[in-house]
Amino acid sequence: MDDSILMMYIDEVFQIYDHDRNGTLDVREIHHFFNQLYTSLNESRRFNEQEILILFKSIDKANDNRITKP
């Protein structure tokens, strides 16, 4: 996948799920994103709170409890 296409998808995710418009995604927003993704794929799987925390920590490279675009 071309980097520009990937950035377009990332921009769209932030536009939809960054509810407080602070330019980052927090645990709650990431949780909402992944569960909506499964719903859109007609999958019954959902992340529980513990699972999303584990996933979030693997994405949060700065350990600041938020995900930024870069």
PyMOL commands that set and color helices and strands:
alter all, ss='L'
color gray80, all
select helices_A, chain A and resi 3-17+27-40+49-59
alter helices_A, ss='H'
color red, helices_A
select strands_A, chain A and resi 24-25+67-68
alter strands_A, ss='S'
color yellow, strands_A
deselect
rebuild
show_as cartoon
